[in-house]
């Protein structure tokens, strides 16, 4: 869930303006919480539940309230802070790992605001890649709805995606090609031999898929290899494989020039 938390009338108006754009931004589960009480308990519970939080108030209030429940950048949900005039958007927590930078960019774009990021420069321009697998002759609507769901889960939009990727036996899959064309992405396919070295980075491994196509997972493998090839650095999964009745989808990320930085 996405929560816009406001403490002043002006902040509430801004929160409602954001909420009015929620469908356009694929924030289907967004809500406004105005002066929730008891404040600290409400905020800490939402944070521990993994809710994505946008605070329209002073950063000091946010940090003092969340300090007792902070864990690390791999587990904490993204947190944004806005001024009540909607001029600035600050990704405060989990900017790089949790997706607050990308989500903050969406919020800033929605408001016409300035995005204020303090993340090291190589991490400000990530490369995002999609990997997909599907049944033969999978309908376009199954592929597109799954893809949009995957992006929404990570606060991404289609124009942030570098490429759509799959295994070579899907090189002629009509609707994978059509999906890539619709969103102006490159469509790349890779052989099982090319995908095999990515195996240690997979979140899960399917013996059935391996026995069928020669790799333990098409969507994750293809997304990861594409990110690696685009950046020349080790990629990471930011969304493990999700699926519907006919397709699978995963999202990977890489950073050009990031290999020399301490994360």
N, C-alpha and C positions, 0 to 999 in steps of 0.2 A: 504494500500500500504506500502511496505517496501522500504525505501530510504537509500542507501549507499552514504553518503555525504563526499566528499574528498576535501582537500584544497591544496594538493601538488601533483606533478607527481607521487611520490612513493605511496601516498595515493590512487590516482586514479588507479594505477596498482593493488593495493590490493583490492580495491572495485570491479574491474572487475574480479579478481580471485574469489571473493565471488559470484559475479553474475553468473559466469560459473557453480557454484555448486547449483544454486537456485532451479532447477528442482528436483535434488536429495534430497534437504532439504524441498521440498514442499513450496518454496518461489516463487510461480508462478507469483506474481505481483511485483517483485523486480526491482528497477531501480537504476542506478548510476547518481548522480548529482555532477558534478565537478565544484567547485567554483561558485555555484549559486549566481545570483545577482538580486536585492539587497539581500545580505546574510541574514540579520536579518529578513527582511520581509518574505523571502522565507521559512526560517526555522520555524518561529513562525506560519505561515499559515499552514504549513505541520503538525506541532505539534497540533494545534487546530483542524485540520481535522481528527486527530486520527491516522496519519501515524506512523508506527514503524520506528524509526530512528537509524541508525548506523553512528556515526561520526568518521572519521579518522583524528584526530587532538587533540589539547590540551583540557583537561577537562575544563580549565578555560574559553576558548572560548565558549564552549557549555553552561556552567552554566550562564555566563553573557548574552548570547543570549536568553536562554529560561526563565530566571528569571521572566520577565514581564508576561508570559503566564502560569506559573505553577499554578495548582489548588490543587489537593491532589492525594494520591496514588490510590484512587479508580477511578479517572477520567483520569489522565494523561496516555498517551500511553507509552510503554516501550522505553527506550533510552539506547543504548550501546555506549561506547567510546573505540576505538582501537588506539594503536600506529601505526605509518605508516610502521613499520617492521612486523606487525602482530604477535607480541610475546605475547601481553596481551589483554584480553577482559574484560572490566569493565561494569557490569550492573549499570548504573548511576541513573536511575529513574525507579520507579515501578518494582523493582526487585521481591518482594514477591507477591504483589497483581496483578500487571500488566503482569507478566510473563517474565520479562526481565532476571531473573536468568536462567530459562529453555531455553529461546531463546539464551542467551549468551553462554550457554553450547553447543548448536548446532553450533554456530559460531566458538567457540573455537575448537571444535572437527573438524570442516571443515578445519580450518587453522593449526591444530596441535599446538594451542596456549594455554597459561595459562589463565584459568578463574579466575578473581579476584573478590570475593564476600565479602561484609561486612555485609550481613544479619545475624541475630542471628542464632545460630547453629541449633535449632530445625526446622527452616524454610528452611534449606538447603537440607533436605531430605523429600520432600512432598510425600504423597501417592496419586496417581491419579487413579480414578475409572471411568469406562464408564458405563452408563445405556442405554439400548436400548429396544425399543418396535417395533413391526412390525406386518404386516398382516400375517396370516397363510400361510406357504409355501413361504415366501418371498425369492426371488432369492438372492444368495450370493453377486452378484455384486451391488445390491441396498444397502445392509448392509455395504459392505466394502467401497464403494465410499462415503457414508455418514459418516462413521467412520473416514476415512482419511481427509475429509473436516473438521470435528469437531476438530481433532487434529491439523490440519494446522492453523485453526483460533486461536488457543492458543499457537502456536509455540512448540507443543509437537510431539514426535515420538512414534511409537507403543511400543518400548522397555521401555518407561517410564510408561506404563500403568500397574497397579496392577492386575486388573480383569475386566471382562465383566459381566454385571449384568442385570437381568430382573425380571419379575413377575413369579410366579410358574406355571401359565398356559402355559408359554413358555419353560418349562423345557425340552420338547421334540422337540423344534423348530430346525429342522435339520441344518439350515444354521447359526443360532446363535452359535450352538455347533461347527460347522465347522469354523466359523470366529475365535472363541476363540482358537481352536486347531491350526489354521494356524499361529497365533501370540503368541502361547504358553502362553495364559492367562488362569487363572481359570474362569470357567463359573458358576456363582451363581444365584439362583433364590430365591425369597422371597414371602411369602404369603401376601395377602392384609392386614391381621391383623398385620404382621410385619412391613409393609411399612407405615401404617396409622400414627404413631407418627411423621413421617418426614414431614407431610403435611404443618406445618407452614413455612418450609424452601423452599417450591416450588415457582418458579417465576410466574407460572400461574396455574390455576385449571380448568379442563375440566369436566363439569357435564356429558357430554356424556361418557367420559372414566370411570368416577366413576360409572355410571349406568351399564356400560358394564363389568368392571373387579373389581370394589370395591375400587379403589384408584383414586385420581384426576390427576395423571400423572405417567406413568410407567417409562419412561426414567430417569426423574429427581429423583423420589423417590428411584429407585434402585441404581443409582449412589451415592446418598447421604447416604443411609443406608450402602452401602458397605464401603464407606470411614469412616463412623462412627465406623463400626465394626472392621476395620483394624487398627484404631488409638486409639480408646477409647476416642476421643475428638469430639466436635461438628464439623461437616463437613461444607463445603461451596460449592455452585455451582460456577464454574469458567466459564462454558458455559451453558447458558440456552438451553432448548430443541430446536434443529433444526430438520428439517424433509425433506424428499423427498416424492415421490408418495406412497411409501410403508413402510417407517420406520421412527422412531424417535431416536434421540441420544442426550445425555447430558453428561457433564463431571463434576465430583466433585473432591474435594481435601480435605485432612486432614493432620494434622501434629502431629506426636507422641511427647508427652512431651511439647506441645505448650500451654497447658491450663494455665500454671503459668506465661506466659509472657504477658507483656503489648504490644498490637499491635498499 
